[in-house]
Amino acid sequence: MRIFGKHIFPRQIVLFAFGMLFLGSTTYDVHRSIKNNQTPPSKEQIQAFEDYLNSVRRPS
């Protein structure tokens, strides 16, 4: 197959497509993480996290 006057193998097309898919998914994941971290945690979430930490910690 010729693209832009160069011979391109189907394997190269598939590799490029998977590379673009990987780049797109990681970009989306980073954007989603940044968006979710813009709002501060609520008092209930903080209290639940502190309760969890206290339940995990073992007295020395």
C-alpha positions as CSV (number, residue, x, y, z in Angstrom):
1,M,0.0,0.0,0.0
2,R,1.3,3.5,-0.8
3,I,0.6,6.5,1.3
4,F,2.2,9.9,0.4
5,G,4.3,8.0,-2.2
6,K,5.9,5.7,0.3
7,H,5.3,2.0,0.7
8,I,3.5,1.4,4.1
9,F,2.9,-2.1,5.5
10,P,-0.4,-2.9,7.2
11,R,1.4,-3.7,10.4
12,Q,2.7,-0.1,10.5
13,I,-0.8,1.2,10.2
14,V,-2.1,-1.0,13.0
15,L,0.9,0.1,15.2
16,F,0.2,3.7,14.5
17,A,-3.5,3.3,15.3
18,F,-2.7,1.6,18.6
19,G,-0.3,4.3,19.5
20,M,-2.9,7.0,18.9
21,L,-5.4,5.1,20.9
22,F,-2.9,4.8,23.8
23,L,-2.0,8.5,23.6
24,G,-5.7,9.5,23.5
25,S,-6.6,7.3,26.5
26,T,-3.8,8.5,28.7
27,T,-4.6,12.1,27.8
28,Y,-8.2,11.6,28.7
29,D,-7.3,9.9,32.0
30,V,-4.9,12.7,33.0
31,H,-7.6,15.3,32.1
32,R,-10.2,13.4,34.1
33,S,-7.9,13.2,37.1
34,I,-7.2,16.9,37.1
35,K,-10.9,17.7,36.7
36,N,-11.8,15.4,39.7
37,N,-9.1,16.9,41.9
38,Q,-10.3,20.5,41.4
39,T,-13.1,20.2,44.0
40,P,-12.0,19.9,47.7
41,P,-13.2,16.9,49.7
42,S,-16.4,17.4,51.7
43,K,-16.4,17.2,55.5
44,E,-18.1,13.8,55.3
45,Q,-15.3,12.5,53.0
46,I,-12.6,13.8,55.3
47,Q,-14.3,12.2,58.3
48,A,-14.7,8.8,56.5
49,F,-11.0,8.9,55.5
50,E,-9.9,9.7,59.0
51,D,-12.1,6.8,60.4
52,Y,-10.6,4.5,57.8
53,L,-7.1,5.5,58.8
54,N,-7.8,5.0,62.5
55,S,-9.3,1.6,61.8
56,V,-6.2,0.5,59.8
57,R,-3.6,1.8,62.3
58,R,-2.6,-0.7,64.9
59,P,-1.6,0.5,68.3
60,S,2.1,0.0,69.1
